[in-house]
Amino acid sequence: MMLNELLPRGFTTRPSSMEDLEAVARLINTCEIAVEGKAETSLDEVRMAWQAPDLHFETDTRVVLSPDGEYVGTLDVGQRQYVKAYMYGFVHPDYQGRGIGTYLLHVAEERSRQYIPLAAPDARVSLGTGVSSNDQATRSLLENNGFQPVRHFWRMGIDLDGTTPATQWAEGLTLQMMAPGMERALFEADEEAFKDHWGHISSPFEEWERWTVKRENFDPSLYFLAMDGDQIAGFAICHDEKEMGGWVHVLGVRRAWRRKGIGLALLHHAFAEFYRRGVQSVYLGVDAQSLTGATRLYERAGMHIVKDNIRYEKELRAGRELSTQSVEV
């Protein structure tokens, strides 16, 4: 059967293009509002994803249009080292249960299977996606098509009231903001810290650079580095996402400097700076079963769970798992 036959009569599909950017962002927001009660994805986030150098619209994206031209479905597919395929798909809440989600899921799997010959010969290849625990329709669709829940990830948040404790630094450590010329050192510190993160698989400097220091809202005064001499001991990469709140997008401490209170100090400094700028709420994402105990740190800092996301995976080829699964303590 041709995949297009899964779509309702009169519905059409084609690869996305930059001309679809605003319509797709609106569709994603409509889906988020239906599940979470509020929009959570900005136009800039969609644009950045679509500007990835390894994303090819013709093979890696789809939009689905209703007979009257309404955007009712969207899909992006990507990969890491050809062993970790991932998909981001959405179906308009008014059009669910009509085969559109099944169609997008089959397109994603068909595309992901094309990565298998490009992956290391003995490596396990999988297709994964994240779904809100509130989104029962998508969870059922995935489970009915061979996907298994493998991990929970939490969004944690805190409402600031100006009472954040004063930052306490271990002896010999100093704080500085990101400065020109430090990009490579910060990338290497990030890679080292997150080798201990479940599911981590290395990415090239250029990809990291695009998502951090080359993004449109890059603000080096919100990139906080805990320094031990000329070494980066820990770091917090933060962004003011305006109506989406303040975000600690990445918080990491390198192994040699752990258990010195650096993570908590970086959090307290970030909270104080956001409050000084008039930001009321701050969020971050964390593996609910964090191998390094990050959830306990965030709870100690006064943060609480505001959203539960479930990571689903389907194994496309058995083999050696290349991503981090455990940490030796």
N, C-alpha and C positions, 0 to 999 in steps of 0.2 A: 504493500500500500504506500502511495506517495504521502509524505508527511502533511502536505497541504490539505489532504482530504480529511484531516482531523479537525479542520476549522469549520465553523458553521457556514452554511451556504451564503454567499454574497460577501463574506469577509475576505480581506486580502492581506498579504504579507510581503515585506521586502526588507533589505538591509536598511539600517538607520543611516542618517547622514547628519552633518552639523546643522543642517536646516531644520532638523527635528528636535534640536536641543531643548527649546523652551517647552514644546508640547510634551516631550517625554518627562521633563522635570515636573510639569504639572500633573501628569499621570502618576508618577511615583508619589508625589505629595498627596494626591487623592487616596491612593492605596494606604499610605501611612496614617492619614487622618481616620480612615475607616477602622484601622486596627489599633492605633495608639492614641487617637484623639487629637493628634497634632502632626504637622509636617515636620520632617526631620532631615531632609536632604536638600541642600542648597543647589542653585543653578551652577555655581562654581564647582561643586563636587562632581556633578555630572560632566561638566566641561573638562575637568582635569582627567577624569577616567577616560573620556573619549579622545583625549589628546595623547594618551600613552603611545609611545613609538611602536610598541608591538601589537597594538590593537588594529585590526584590519576590518573596516566596516562590512565589506562584502562577505567575509566568512565568520565574523565574530559577533555580529549584532543582528537583531530583527526588531521590527515594529509590526504590530497587527492593527489593521484599520477596519472599522465597522463599515457596512454598506454606505452610510452617509459621511464617511471620512473621519469619524471620531477615533482618536488613539485609544485603543482598548488593551493593548499588550506591548511589552517591551522586554528585551533580553540582551545582555552582554555576556560574553564568555571570555575567559582569560586563563593564564597558566603561569606556574612557576617551575622552571627547569623541566617542563613537559611532564612532570610527575604529579603535580597538584593543579588540577583544573578546577576552576571555580566559575560560578554563574550568578548573575543578578537578574532576576526576572520578576515582573509585576503584571497582574491582570486587573483591570478596572473592576471594582467591587460589583458594579451593576451587570457585569458580563461573566462572572464566575460560574462554573458548573456547566459550561457549554463547549468544553474541549480546548479552549485557548491555552490554558495552563499546561495541559498534556502535550499539546503541539510544541510549546516553547521548551518544555522539558526534554522532549525527544530531539529537538534541534540541538540543544546544549550537549546532550549525550553523544549524538552523532559527531559533532565538532570535536568534543573531548577525546573520542576514540581515535581521531586523526593524530593526536599527540603521541600515541603509544609507540609508533616506530621511531620517534625522535627522542624518546626517553632512554636513559641508561638501560642496557639490556636486562639487568636483573632487578630493576627498581619496581616497586609497587606504584601503580598509577590509579588515582582516584578522582572523582568529581564531587565537589562539595559546595554547600551554600549555607547561608545563615538565615534563620527564620525566627521571628518573634514568637515566644511561647503563647502569645495571645492569638496567633494566626492559625486557628485549627484547620481551616480549609487547605492552606498550603502544606501544613504538616501531614495531613491525610493524603494529599496528592503525592508527596514525596515518598511516604511510607508504602503507598500502593504501587510505587514504581521502583521498589528495591533499595531505597535509601534508608539508612539507619541513623538515629541520633547518636553522636559520638562525644559531644562536649557541650557544656553550657558556658556562655559568656555573659557577664553582667555589665550593664551600665550603672555606675554608681555616681551619686551626686551629693552636693552639699549646698545649702542656702546660707550665704554669708551674712553675718551680722556685725562684723568688726571685732569679734572677740577671739580671733585666731591667736594662739600662743606665739610669743616671740620666737623667732628662729634660733635654734641651738645647733651650733656646728662643732663637730669633733675637733680636737686640737690639731693644728696644722692645715686645716681645710679652709678655703676661702671661696666666696661666690663671685662669679663674673658672668656677664652676658655674652652672647655669641658675638664674635668679632670676625671681620673678614680674614680669610686664610685658615680658619679653623674647621672648615667643612669636612675635609677628609678625616681629621682626628675625631670629630664627633660621629661621623659615619662608622668608623672602626670601633669606637666605644659602644655605639648602638648595636652593632653586630655582635660584639663580645657579650654584652649584657643579655641580649635576647636569644643567644644560643641556648639559654636555659628556659626558654618559653615553649610550652607545648605547641607542636605544629610548626615551629620555626623552620624556615628553609631560606638559605642565603639569597639575597638579591643584589644586583650590581649597584655600584655607587651612583650611576646615572639615574636609576629609578628612584633611589632614596632621595637624591638631590632634587628631583622633580617634585616630589611630594612634600619636601621640607623647605629648602632655601630658594627654590624657584617658583613657589606657589604665589598667587597674586596677593594674598594677604600676609605674606611673610613679614614678621615683625621681630627682628633680632633682639629687641628689648624684652621679649617674652620667651627667649631661649636661655634657660638658666643652667649654668655649668658649675658643679662643685669641683674645685680644683685642688689637687695635692701637688704643689709645685707647678710643673708644666704638664702634669698628667690629669686627664679628665677622669675623676673618680665616679661621678654620677651626673645625671642631666635630666632636665624636664623641658620638653618641647611643647610649648603652649600656644594657643591661638584664641583670639577674641572672635567668636563666631556670631557676634551681634545678637540677633533675636534668638539664636540657638544657644546662647550662653557662652561662658568661658570653658575652654577644653584643655585638659592636660592630655595631649594626644599621645605622648610617649614619656614614660618615667622609667629610668633605668639606672642601676648601680652595678658597676663592674665587680666581679667576684672578689677580688683582693680587698675591696673596700666595704663589703657588706657587713651588717651587724654593727655599724657605727652611727646609726641614726640618720644617715644621709638622705634616704628616701623620705622620711618624715619631715626633715628640715626643708627639702626641696618643695614638698607639698605645702608646708606652712608658708614658705616664701611666696609661692605661686598664689595661694589664697589671698595673702595680704596685698599683693600687687593687683590682682583682679579687683579686690574690694576698693583699693585706692582709685582704680579707673572707673568705678561705678558699676562693675559687673556684679549682679546679685547671686547668680547660681553658677556652679562649676561642676563639670562632669568629666568622667574618664571611662574607658572600657577595660575590663579585666577578665581573664580566664577564671571562672568560678572555682576551678580546682587547681589554681596556680601552683606550679612546681616550686616557686620561691616564696610562697606564703604572702603574696601581695594583697590578697583580700583582707587579711588581718591588719596589715599596715593601714589600708584605707579606712577600715572600720575604726581603728585607733585615732585616725585623723578626723573622725566625725562624719564620714561619708556613709550613705545608705544605698541599698539597691533600689533603682528606679525602673529597670527593665531587664528582663531575662531573654536572652537570645539563644537559640539552640543551633549548634553546628550539625548539619546532616552530611553524610558521605555515602557514596556508592563506589565500591571497588570495581575498577574497570580491568585491572590486571593484577594478579597477586605477585608479590615479590618483596624485596628488601625495602623497608620503610626508610626514606631519606630524611624525613623531618624529625625534629626532636620529639621524643615520646616520654622520656624520663630524665632525671638529673641525679648524678651521684653526689651525695652530700659528704 
